Amino acid sequence: MNITVYTESTPNPATMKFIVNKLLINGSVDYPTKESAENSKFATELYKFNFVNGVFFASNFVTVTKTENADWADIEPILKEFVKGAVESEYAVQENKSEEDINFEGSEVEIKIQQILNDYVKPAVEQDGGAISYKSFKEGIVTVELRGSCSGCPSSTITLKSGIQSLLQRMVPEVKEVVSEAL
């Protein structure tokens, strides 16, 4: 298989999505720091570039967050070539990975919230190079965690309040607010 890589910008100007024509991982995995990338040869190698500040994988793409002083015009071709080589060399995205089973837990309301996040929100967030995961539901407040390009993105607050919160409030009357857990 001839591996091709193309890039897409994300709503977060510090991140770029590198999309390949091959499935990299079922689900998603975030390596927000160099230290967190220990069980991923792919992420560890990316962090060897001094301009890489975050790595996130989902399905057929890797989202790279750059350092503030780096310019996409300079580093995009370098990263594109690296990603192509890493995929061709079959670098592991995650060693000893346990499949992320979709297993919703909690009350009827919590299960409904998790189902909506999984079916409606997750695909949209992944399109922008990010990920969302459900954390808790207490006293009308849904807590989620945003990763990948969503982490630190200027428009993630708008997405959270206008998009996710209004969707959940329409579909689950018990929801009063949606907040993001800081990483």
Z-matrix of the N, CA and C atoms (Angstrom, degrees):
N
C 1 1.465
C 2 1.524 1 109.10
N 3 1.321 2 114.70 1 129.87
C 4 1.454 3 119.86 2 177.30
C 5 1.531 4 108.49 3 -84.70
N 6 1.322 5 116.30 4 117.96
C 7 1.469 6 121.16 5 -176.85
C 8 1.526 7 110.15 6 -82.08
N 9 1.334 8 115.47 7 128.35
C 10 1.462 9 120.07 8 174.11
C 11 1.528 10 108.29 9 -117.80
N 12 1.312 11 115.02 10 147.20
C 13 1.465 12 121.90 11 -179.77
C 14 1.521 13 107.69 12 -130.22
N 15 1.325 14 115.41 13 130.33
C 16 1.461 15 118.29 14 171.13
C 17 1.521 16 108.07 15 -132.32
N 18 1.316 17 115.88 16 160.85
C 19 1.461 18 119.75 17 -175.00
C 20 1.523 19 110.34 18 -114.26
N 21 1.315 20 114.23 19 154.34
C 22 1.458 21 122.71 20 174.13
C 23 1.509 22 107.11 21 -137.52
N 24 1.320 23 115.92 22 137.41
C 25 1.457 24 117.65 23 174.19
C 26 1.523 25 107.89 24 -74.68
N 27 1.315 26 116.33 25 160.94
C 28 1.458 27 121.68 26 178.47
C 29 1.530 28 107.37 27 -120.30
N 30 1.323 29 117.99 28 170.12
C 31 1.474 30 118.44 29 177.32
C 32 1.536 31 112.46 30 -62.26
N 33 1.320 32 116.79 31 -18.28
C 34 1.456 33 120.70 32 177.71
C 35 1.530 34 108.30 33 -93.41
N 36 1.341 35 118.68 34 114.59
C 37 1.474 36 120.46 35 -176.85
C 38 1.532 37 114.01 36 -62.77
N 39 1.325 38 117.84 37 -18.10
C 40 1.470 39 120.41 38 179.69
C 41 1.524 40 112.51 39 -86.18
N 42 1.334 41 117.94 40 -4.58
C 43 1.467 42 119.49 41 -179.64
C 44 1.517 43 111.93 42 -123.02
N 45 1.325 44 114.02 43 150.01
C 46 1.461 45 122.30 44 178.32
C 47 1.526 46 106.71 45 -133.58
N 48 1.325 47 114.81 46 141.34
C 49 1.466 48 121.83 47 -179.27
C 50 1.527 49 108.53 48 -98.93
N 51 1.336 50 117.02 49 124.64
C 52 1.462 51 122.85 50 178.36
C 53 1.527 52 106.98 51 -107.93
N 54 1.332 53 116.62 52 108.33
C 55 1.454 54 122.44 53 -172.30
C 56 1.523 55 109.49 54 -102.45
N 57 1.333 56 116.16 55 133.39
C 58 1.468 57 120.90 56 179.59
C 59 1.526 58 109.66 57 -118.77
N 60 1.324 59 116.00 58 161.61
C 61 1.466 60 121.10 59 -178.67
C 62 1.530 61 111.07 60 -90.94
N 63 1.328 62 115.60 61 40.49
C 64 1.468 63 121.10 62 179.61
C 65 1.531 64 107.90 63 -152.77
N 66 1.329 65 116.97 64 143.18
C 67 1.458 66 120.62 65 176.91
C 68 1.530 67 108.94 66 -69.55
N 69 1.325 68 116.73 67 126.94
C 70 1.464 69 121.22 68 179.68
C 71 1.523 70 111.74 69 -95.71
N 72 1.332 71 116.34 70 -36.85
C 73 1.461 72 120.64 71 -176.68
C 74 1.531 73 109.37 72 -159.30
N 75 1.321 74 115.49 73 144.61
C 76 1.461 75 120.34 74 170.92
C 77 1.515 76 105.55 75 -85.14
N 78 1.313 77 117.29 76 124.46
C 79 1.465 78 119.45 77 -176.23
C 80 1.513 79 109.84 78 91.54
N 81 1.329 80 116.35 79 -145.30
C 82 1.471 81 120.06 80 179.29
C 83 1.520 82 109.10 81 -152.35
N 84 1.327 83 115.17 82 158.40
C 85 1.456 84 120.68 83 176.37
C 86 1.529 85 108.35 84 -147.50
N 87 1.316 86 115.35 85 137.82
C 88 1.464 87 121.92 86 -175.96
C 89 1.521 88 109.21 87 -113.38
N 90 1.329 89 116.64 88 133.23
C 91 1.467 90 122.77 89 173.51
C 92 1.526 91 107.08 90 -122.23
N 93 1.340 92 117.27 91 82.15
C 94 1.463 93 119.92 92 -173.96
C 95 1.533 94 113.93 93 -72.76
N 96 1.338 95 117.41 94 -14.40
C 97 1.474 96 121.05 95 178.71
C 98 1.520 97 109.44 96 -136.04
N 99 1.328 98 115.45 97 160.90
C 100 1.461 99 121.44 98 177.72
C 101 1.533 100 110.04 99 -59.08
N 102 1.336 101 116.66 100 -39.94
C 103 1.465 102 122.01 101 -178.41
C 104 1.522 103 111.98 102 -65.04
N 105 1.327 104 116.61 103 -35.61
C 106 1.469 105 120.28 104 -177.92
C 107 1.531 106 111.97 105 -71.57
N 108 1.326 107 117.47 106 -13.26
C 109 1.470 108 122.00 107 -174.30
C 110 1.524 109 113.94 108 -89.20
N 111 1.331 110 117.40 109 8.26
C 112 1.466 111 120.64 110 -175.11
C 113 1.525 112 114.43 111 -53.10
N 114 1.335 113 118.60 112 -36.97
C 115 1.468 114 119.30 113 -176.58
C 116 1.531 115 113.13 114 -92.41
N 117 1.337 116 116.44 115 19.50
C 118 1.460 117 120.66 116 178.38
C 119 1.521 118 110.50 117 -134.21
N 120 1.344 119 116.13 118 111.10
C 121 1.468 120 119.67 119 176.99
C 122 1.525 121 110.06 120 -61.52
N 123 1.334 122 116.01 121 -40.82
C 124 1.470 123 121.73 122 -179.04
C 125 1.533 124 110.21 123 -58.68
N 126 1.344 125 116.88 124 -52.61
C 127 1.469 126 121.03 125 -178.09
C 128 1.531 127 111.31 126 -67.82
N 129 1.326 128 117.23 127 -40.17
C 130 1.467 129 121.04 128 179.70
C 131 1.525 130 110.58 129 -58.77
N 132 1.333 131 115.73 130 -43.48
C 133 1.471 132 120.10 131 179.16
C 134 1.534 133 111.01 132 -66.41
N 135 1.335 134 117.27 133 -38.66
C 136 1.472 135 119.64 134 177.64
C 137 1.530 136 111.03 135 -62.23
N 138 1.326 137 116.16 136 -39.73
C 139 1.474 138 119.78 137 -179.13
C 140 1.529 139 112.91 138 -68.73
N 141 1.317 140 118.15 139 -10.26
C 142 1.470 141 120.39 140 175.49
C 143 1.525 142 111.33 141 -70.44
N 144 1.340 143 115.72 142 -19.27
C 145 1.469 144 119.46 143 173.60
C 146 1.524 145 106.90 144 -78.63
N 147 1.338 146 118.13 145 126.05
C 148 1.471 147 120.66 146 -176.05
C 149 1.526 148 113.85 147 -68.31
N 150 1.329 149 117.32 148 -9.97
C 151 1.476 150 120.21 149 179.44
C 152 1.529 151 112.71 150 -96.74
N 153 1.340 152 117.75 151 1.35
C 154 1.470 153 120.80 152 179.16
C 155 1.521 154 109.39 153 -91.02
N 156 1.342 155 115.18 154 127.59
C 157 1.467 156 121.50 155 -174.98
C 158 1.531 157 112.96 156 -122.15
N 159 1.340 158 117.09 157 -0.24
C 160 1.464 159 121.38 158 179.52
C 161 1.510 160 109.99 159 -177.17
N 162 1.352 161 116.07 160 144.84
C 163 1.460 162 121.34 161 -178.36
C 164 1.528 163 108.27 162 -137.83
N 165 1.326 164 115.72 163 132.34
C 166 1.457 165 121.66 164 -179.19
C 167 1.522 166 108.88 165 -140.17
N 168 1.337 167 116.82 166 131.86
C 169 1.460 168 121.33 167 179.13
C 170 1.525 169 110.35 168 -115.36
N 171 1.326 170 116.83 169 141.07
C 172 1.462 171 122.62 170 170.23
C 173 1.523 172 107.47 171 -153.41
N 174 1.294 173 116.73 172 139.82
C 175 1.465 174 125.14 173 -179.03
C 176 1.536 175 113.03 174 35.03
N 177 1.343 176 118.09 175 -104.17
C 178 1.469 177 120.12 176 -174.48
C 179 1.539 178 113.40 177 -109.63
N 180 1.335 179 116.84 178 27.98
C 181 1.470 180 117.20 179 178.91
C 182 1.523 181 112.34 180 -146.05
N 183 1.322 182 113.84 181 160.56
C 184 1.459 183 121.83 182 170.76
C 185 1.523 184 106.80 183 -123.48
N 186 1.316 185 116.46 184 131.28
C 187 1.456 186 121.49 185 176.51
C 188 1.520 187 107.19 186 -101.87
N 189 1.317 188 116.33 187 126.10
C 190 1.465 189 121.65 188 -179.68
C 191 1.523 190 108.64 189 -111.31
N 192 1.333 191 115.53 190 131.06
C 193 1.459 192 121.60 191 173.79
C 194 1.517 193 107.11 192 -100.80
N 195 1.322 194 116.25 193 130.05
C 196 1.467 195 120.51 194 -177.18
C 197 1.531 196 111.03 195 -97.11
N 198 1.321 197 115.22 196 162.38
C 199 1.460 198 120.03 197 173.89
C 200 1.533 199 107.99 198 -72.96
N 201 1.317 200 115.84 199 160.58
C 202 1.461 201 121.62 200 -174.70
C 203 1.528 202 113.41 201 -59.68
N 204 1.340 203 116.58 202 -39.16
C 205 1.468 204 120.18 203 -174.72
C 206 1.528 205 114.04 204 -82.01
N 207 1.328 206 118.24 205 -7.61
C 208 1.469 207 120.96 206 -179.88
C 209 1.530 208 110.18 207 -82.73
N 210 1.328 209 115.43 208 149.79
C 211 1.457 210 122.09 209 -179.40
C 212 1.536 211 108.68 210 -114.22
N 213 1.329 212 117.19 211 127.68
C 214 1.472 213 120.66 212 -178.35
C 215 1.528 214 111.52 213 -55.32
N 216 1.319 215 117.57 214 -37.37
C 217 1.470 216 120.82 215 -178.87
C 218 1.534 217 111.00 216 -57.45
N 219 1.333 218 116.44 217 -34.08
C 220 1.465 219 120.95 218 -179.62
C 221 1.534 220 112.84 219 -83.34
N 222 1.321 221 116.60 220 -41.01
C 223 1.467 222 119.26 221 -170.81
C 224 1.526 223 115.41 222 -96.01
N 225 1.323 224 118.18 223 -20.26
C 226 1.466 225 120.09 224 -178.34
C 227 1.533 226 112.94 225 -56.95
N 228 1.349 227 119.60 226 -48.03
C 229 1.475 228 118.97 227 179.97
C 230 1.541 229 112.58 228 -62.83
N 231 1.312 230 116.76 229 -35.37
C 232 1.477 231 121.88 230 179.22
C 233 1.529 232 109.46 231 -64.90
N 234 1.326 233 115.63 232 -47.85
C 235 1.466 234 120.41 233 -178.90
C 236 1.527 235 111.47 234 -67.11
N 237 1.311 236 116.97 235 -38.38
C 238 1.466 237 121.82 236 179.39
C 239 1.541 238 109.42 237 -59.58
N 240 1.314 239 115.94 238 -47.64
C 241 1.467 240 121.95 239 179.35
C 242 1.527 241 110.83 240 -63.78
N 243 1.334 242 116.43 241 -41.56
C 244 1.469 243 120.22 242 178.33
C 245 1.527 244 111.08 243 -62.56
N 246 1.339 245 116.99 244 -47.83
C 247 1.470 246 121.34 245 -178.23
C 248 1.529 247 109.92 246 -59.28
N 249 1.334 248 116.99 247 -44.12
C 250 1.469 249 121.48 248 178.60
C 251 1.531 250 109.85 249 -57.91
N 252 1.332 251 117.09 250 -48.60
C 253 1.470 252 121.42 251 -180.00
C 254 1.523 253 112.74 252 -64.24
N 255 1.329 254 116.49 253 -39.22
C 256 1.471 255 121.14 254 -179.42
C 257 1.523 256 110.76 255 -65.72
N 258 1.333 257 116.75 256 -40.79
C 259 1.465 258 120.67 257 179.36
C 260 1.531 259 109.77 258 -68.99
N 261 1.343 260 117.04 259 -42.98
C 262 1.474 261 120.80 260 177.88
C 263 1.520 262 111.57 261 -61.97
N 264 1.343 263 116.57 262 -34.88
C 265 1.470 264 121.49 263 179.42
C 266 1.528 265 111.91 264 -84.23
N 267 1.345 266 115.87 265 0.18
C 268 1.460 267 123.04 266 179.83
C 269 1.529 268 113.15 267 55.57
N 270 1.331 269 116.10 268 44.01
C 271 1.465 270 120.67 269 173.69
C 272 1.518 271 108.89 270 -58.75
N 273 1.305 272 116.41 271 137.96
C 274 1.463 273 120.78 272 -179.67
C 275 1.524 274 110.16 273 -72.94
N 276 1.333 275 115.68 274 131.72
C 277 1.456 276 121.45 275 174.82
C 278 1.523 277 108.21 276 -77.46
N 279 1.333 278 115.65 277 -35.26
C 280 1.459 279 120.86 278 -177.20
C 281 1.526 280 108.86 279 -153.86
N 282 1.339 281 117.00 280 118.46
C 283 1.465 282 121.16 281 175.42
C 284 1.520 283 108.32 282 -79.52
N 285 1.302 284 116.89 283 152.12
C 286 1.475 285 122.39 284 177.28
C 287 1.516 286 111.66 285 46.93
N 288 1.310 287 116.07 286 45.27
C 289 1.462 288 117.64 287 -177.11
C 290 1.519 289 110.46 288 -77.85
N 291 1.296 290 114.74 289 140.45
C 292 1.461 291 119.88 290 172.63
C 293 1.516 292 105.18 291 -101.52
N 294 1.292 293 116.81 292 130.34
C 295 1.469 294 120.45 293 -178.73
C 296 1.522 295 109.78 294 -57.73
N 297 1.295 296 115.34 295 133.97
C 298 1.462 297 122.00 296 -179.87
C 299 1.528 298 108.27 297 -78.93
N 300 1.325 299 116.31 298 89.17
C 301 1.458 300 119.54 299 179.09
C 302 1.515 301 109.55 300 -72.99
N 303 1.317 302 115.32 301 139.94
C 304 1.458 303 119.19 302 176.32
C 305 1.523 304 106.20 303 -82.09
N 306 1.307 305 114.40 304 101.96
C 307 1.455 306 120.46 305 -177.53
C 308 1.524 307 107.76 306 -133.00
N 309 1.318 308 115.81 307 98.61
C 310 1.453 309 120.22 308 -177.73
C 311 1.516 310 109.42 309 -82.60
N 312 1.324 311 115.64 310 137.48
C 313 1.457 312 120.63 311 -178.91
C 314 1.515 313 110.16 312 -130.34
N 315 1.336 314 115.16 313 159.50
C 316 1.453 315 120.55 314 175.67
C 317 1.510 316 111.80 315 114.75
N 318 1.331 317 114.59 316 -163.81
C 319 1.464 318 121.48 317 -179.15
C 320 1.525 319 109.53 318 -70.23
N 321 1.324 320 115.62 319 173.00
C 322 1.466 321 121.47 320 178.11
C 323 1.538 322 110.40 321 -57.14
N 324 1.329 323 116.79 322 -42.39
C 325 1.472 324 121.90 323 179.96
C 326 1.537 325 109.75 324 -65.25
N 327 1.328 326 117.85 325 -44.70
C 328 1.467 327 121.28 326 179.80
C 329 1.531 328 111.73 327 -61.66
N 330 1.326 329 115.67 328 -41.31
C 331 1.467 330 119.79 329 179.38
C 332 1.528 331 109.91 330 -64.69
N 333 1.331 332 116.94 331 -41.05
C 334 1.469 333 121.48 332 178.27
C 335 1.538 334 110.65 333 -62.26
N 336 1.347 335 116.95 334 -42.89
C 337 1.475 336 121.96 335 178.05
C 338 1.532 337 110.07 336 -60.84
N 339 1.327 338 116.67 337 -47.61
C 340 1.470 339 121.08 338 -178.92
C 341 1.527 340 111.42 339 -62.61
N 342 1.325 341 116.28 340 -38.94
C 343 1.467 342 121.42 341 179.08
C 344 1.528 343 110.56 342 -63.96
N 345 1.336 344 117.11 343 -44.14
C 346 1.473 345 121.62 344 179.17
C 347 1.530 346 110.28 345 -64.20
N 348 1.341 347 116.55 346 -45.42
C 349 1.467 348 120.00 347 178.38
C 350 1.527 349 110.20 348 -58.88
N 351 1.321 350 117.00 349 -43.41
C 352 1.461 351 122.25 350 -178.45
C 353 1.532 352 112.16 351 -67.87
N 354 1.328 353 117.21 352 -44.53
C 355 1.464 354 121.09 353 -173.95
C 356 1.524 355 114.43 354 -81.21
N 357 1.338 356 117.55 355 -36.83
C 358 1.464 357 120.96 356 -173.26
C 359 1.533 358 114.07 357 -107.99
N 360 1.315 359 116.47 358 -43.55
C 361 1.466 360 120.38 359 -171.98
C 362 1.529 361 111.96 360 -84.31
N 363 1.317 362 116.80 361 -48.01
C 364 1.473 363 121.60 362 -176.48
C 365 1.536 364 112.88 363 -52.79
N 366 1.357 365 119.51 364 -49.72
C 367 1.472 366 118.57 365 -179.75
C 368 1.531 367 113.19 366 -60.18
N 369 1.329 368 116.97 367 -38.18
C 370 1.472 369 120.86 368 -179.74
C 371 1.521 370 111.19 369 -68.19
N 372 1.333 371 116.14 370 -42.64
C 373 1.466 372 121.25 371 -179.67
C 374 1.533 373 109.70 372 -66.09
N 375 1.344 374 116.68 373 -39.28
C 376 1.471 375 120.39 374 178.86
C 377 1.521 376 111.38 375 -65.00
N 378 1.341 377 117.68 376 -32.34
C 379 1.463 378 121.02 377 176.93
C 380 1.526 379 111.14 378 -58.30
N 381 1.335 380 116.16 379 -31.83
C 382 1.463 381 121.19 380 -179.96
C 383 1.533 382 112.27 381 -92.86
N 384 1.333 383 116.76 382 10.37
C 385 1.465 384 120.20 383 176.29
C 386 1.516 385 114.16 384 83.87
N 387 1.314 386 117.26 385 20.98
C 388 1.460 387 120.08 386 -178.53
C 389 1.515 388 112.75 387 -125.45
N 390 1.317 389 115.20 388 -173.74
C 391 1.464 390 121.31 389 177.64
C 392 1.515 391 108.92 390 -147.74
N 393 1.327 392 114.63 391 154.95
C 394 1.454 393 120.54 392 177.55
C 395 1.515 394 107.32 393 -132.43
N 396 1.319 395 116.61 394 139.72
C 397 1.460 396 118.44 395 173.68
C 398 1.521 397 109.43 396 -135.23
N 399 1.314 398 113.77 397 143.31
C 400 1.456 399 122.97 398 -179.67
C 401 1.528 400 108.73 399 -74.52
N 402 1.327 401 117.07 400 135.02
C 403 1.468 402 121.33 401 177.67
C 404 1.522 403 111.47 402 -111.31
N 405 1.346 404 116.76 403 -53.47
C 406 1.470 405 118.35 404 -177.30
C 407 1.524 406 111.63 405 -163.72
N 408 1.336 407 114.59 406 167.72
C 409 1.458 408 122.28 407 173.93
C 410 1.524 409 106.89 408 -139.32
N 411 1.337 410 115.69 409 112.02
C 412 1.467 411 120.73 410 -179.41
C 413 1.527 412 109.27 411 -137.60
N 414 1.308 413 116.03 412 129.51
C 415 1.464 414 122.99 413 175.83
C 416 1.532 415 113.09 414 48.79
N 417 1.340 416 115.93 415 44.10
C 418 1.460 417 120.83 416 176.79
C 419 1.518 418 114.80 417 84.84
N 420 1.344 419 117.77 418 -2.33
C 421 1.470 420 120.65 419 -177.45
C 422 1.527 421 110.30 420 -108.38
N 423 1.340 422 114.66 421 121.62
C 424 1.461 423 121.40 422 176.61
C 425 1.529 424 107.21 423 -93.44
N 426 1.320 425 116.22 424 127.20
C 427 1.465 426 120.98 425 176.20
C 428 1.523 427 108.46 426 -107.59
N 429 1.337 428 115.29 427 128.25
C 430 1.464 429 121.84 428 178.47
C 431 1.520 430 109.13 429 -124.75
N 432 1.318 431 115.34 430 164.90
C 433 1.466 432 120.58 431 175.27
C 434 1.520 433 107.02 432 -120.24
N 435 1.327 434 116.37 433 129.62
C 436 1.457 435 122.10 434 178.25
C 437 1.524 436 108.81 435 -104.19
N 438 1.356 437 115.60 436 132.60
C 439 1.466 438 120.06 437 -178.42
C 440 1.525 439 109.83 438 -131.44
N 441 1.322 440 115.10 439 176.65
C 442 1.463 441 120.46 440 179.97
C 443 1.513 442 110.26 441 68.38
N 444 1.340 443 117.02 442 -138.32
C 445 1.469 444 119.71 443 -177.53
C 446 1.519 445 111.91 444 -66.67
N 447 1.346 446 118.01 445 -19.78
C 448 1.475 447 120.87 446 179.87
C 449 1.523 448 111.85 447 -70.01
N 450 1.319 449 116.34 448 -29.41
C 451 1.457 450 120.99 449 -178.57
C 452 1.525 451 109.05 450 -68.20
N 453 1.298 452 117.15 451 113.63
C 454 1.467 453 121.43 452 179.55
C 455 1.518 454 114.31 453 80.61
N 456 1.316 455 117.59 454 9.11
C 457 1.465 456 120.20 455 179.64
C 458 1.520 457 109.93 456 -77.57
N 459 1.347 458 117.63 457 133.92
C 460 1.458 459 120.58 458 -179.94
C 461 1.536 460 113.08 459 -57.42
N 462 1.338 461 118.38 460 -33.58
C 463 1.460 462 119.06 461 -176.73
C 464 1.527 463 113.86 462 -92.35
N 465 1.344 464 118.08 463 2.40
C 466 1.470 465 119.16 464 -177.74
C 467 1.531 466 112.22 465 -65.92
N 468 1.333 467 118.51 466 -30.16
C 469 1.470 468 120.73 467 177.96
C 470 1.522 469 110.05 468 -66.62
N 471 1.333 470 116.51 469 -40.26
C 472 1.462 471 121.33 470 178.17
C 473 1.532 472 109.40 471 -64.92
N 474 1.335 473 116.40 472 -45.64
C 475 1.467 474 121.82 473 177.70
C 476 1.519 475 109.88 474 -57.47
N 477 1.316 476 115.51 475 -45.04
C 478 1.466 477 121.41 476 -177.21
C 479 1.524 478 111.02 477 -63.49
N 480 1.324 479 116.92 478 -50.40
C 481 1.464 480 120.99 479 -174.60
C 482 1.542 481 112.20 480 -79.57
N 483 1.334 482 117.75 481 -52.56
C 484 1.470 483 120.69 482 -175.68
C 485 1.514 484 112.18 483 -75.03
N 486 1.313 485 116.41 484 -37.87
C 487 1.456 486 119.30 485 -176.02
C 488 1.509 487 113.49 486 -89.70
N 489 1.319 488 116.39 487 -71.02
C 490 1.463 489 122.51 488 -172.45
C 491 1.524 490 111.79 489 -65.08
N 492 1.323 491 116.52 490 -48.46
C 493 1.469 492 120.06 491 -177.99
C 494 1.530 493 111.38 492 -62.30
N 495 1.333 494 117.45 493 -46.31
C 496 1.466 495 118.69 494 -178.30
C 497 1.529 496 111.24 495 -66.99
N 498 1.328 497 118.36 496 -36.68
C 499 1.462 498 121.73 497 176.83
C 500 1.529 499 110.46 498 -62.51
N 501 1.315 500 116.59 499 -49.29
C 502 1.468 501 119.92 500 -179.15
C 503 1.529 502 111.71 501 -64.87
N 504 1.327 503 117.60 502 -39.13
C 505 1.468 504 120.54 503 179.31
C 506 1.531 505 111.16 504 -64.19
N 507 1.342 506 116.40 505 -36.31
C 508 1.466 507 120.17 506 177.58
C 509 1.527 508 111.49 507 -68.34
N 510 1.332 509 116.82 508 -40.34
C 511 1.454 510 121.06 509 -173.12
C 512 1.537 511 114.32 510 -92.09
N 513 1.335 512 116.53 511 -23.30
C 514 1.474 513 121.44 512 -179.99
C 515 1.530 514 107.54 513 -132.72
N 516 1.324 515 117.81 514 96.86
C 517 1.471 516 121.14 515 -175.15
C 518 1.541 517 114.04 516 -57.64
N 519 1.319 518 118.00 517 -22.93
C 520 1.477 519 121.56 518 -179.65
C 521 1.531 520 112.60 519 -69.84
N 522 1.327 521 117.82 520 -18.03
C 523 1.465 522 121.51 521 -177.29
C 524 1.529 523 109.93 522 -78.64
N 525 1.342 524 115.60 523 123.46
C 526 1.471 525 121.30 524 177.38
C 527 1.533 526 111.51 525 -101.12
N 528 1.339 527 115.39 526 -35.47
C 529 1.470 528 119.62 527 -175.11
C 530 1.523 529 109.58 528 -154.61
N 531 1.354 530 115.86 529 154.69
C 532 1.463 531 122.12 530 173.15
C 533 1.523 532 106.98 531 -123.00
N 534 1.334 533 115.96 532 128.30
C 535 1.459 534 120.93 533 179.48
C 536 1.524 535 108.80 534 -125.21
N 537 1.329 536 115.31 535 156.25
C 538 1.453 537 121.02 536 178.72
C 539 1.511 538 109.78 537 -106.18
N 540 1.314 539 114.46 538 133.53
C 541 1.468 540 120.27 539 177.13
C 542 1.521 541 107.20 540 -79.00
N 543 1.300 542 117.19 541 127.08
C 544 1.458 543 120.94 542 179.82
C 545 1.519 544 109.81 543 -70.66
N 546 1.327 545 115.33 544 139.77
C 547 1.465 546 119.75 545 179.78
C 548 1.515 547 110.97 546 -81.93
